[in-house]
Amino acid sequence: MTVDADVIEALAVVLEDLQKGPQSPIPPRTIEALSALAMNGRKLRVDLDASRTLGAPLVTVFEKPSDTEFLAPLTLRQKDVARLLIDGKSNRDIAETCGISVATVKDHVHAVLQRLNLPSRGAVMAASRAATRD
């Protein structure tokens, strides 16, 4: 990942504020700097326990995975079905949207669960949100 000057500046503000007192409430300007770091498809982690151990803040910035990465093991049709499943659509809704039978949707949902190694539709939804969120 290439880090631009704005990210480096925002990170410097965060580090400066956290060095002043990681135990105290986070100042608004630090929150703003953290927000700037977390935008544009980036994921941000501040590890306060490690910061205490190191004596300096540990902040990690990296690219968020896209749903494309999460769904990479799937075929094109399985990806279509998985995206609709993640949106909370029923088998009937998925069938109508994709122009396939409900039985075929069930086959695709089963294949999605197997390929992603997840036990249920809800687990797919949760894993997708977790992969693209924090």
Buried (B, 14 or more C-beta within 10 A) or exposed (E): EEEEEEBEEBBEBBBBBBEEEBEEEBBEEBEEBBEBBBEEEBBBEBEEEBBEEEEEBBBEBEEBBEBEEBBEEBBEBBBBBBBBBBEEBEBEBBBEBBEBEBEBBBBBBEBBBEBBEBEEBEEBBEBBEEBBEE
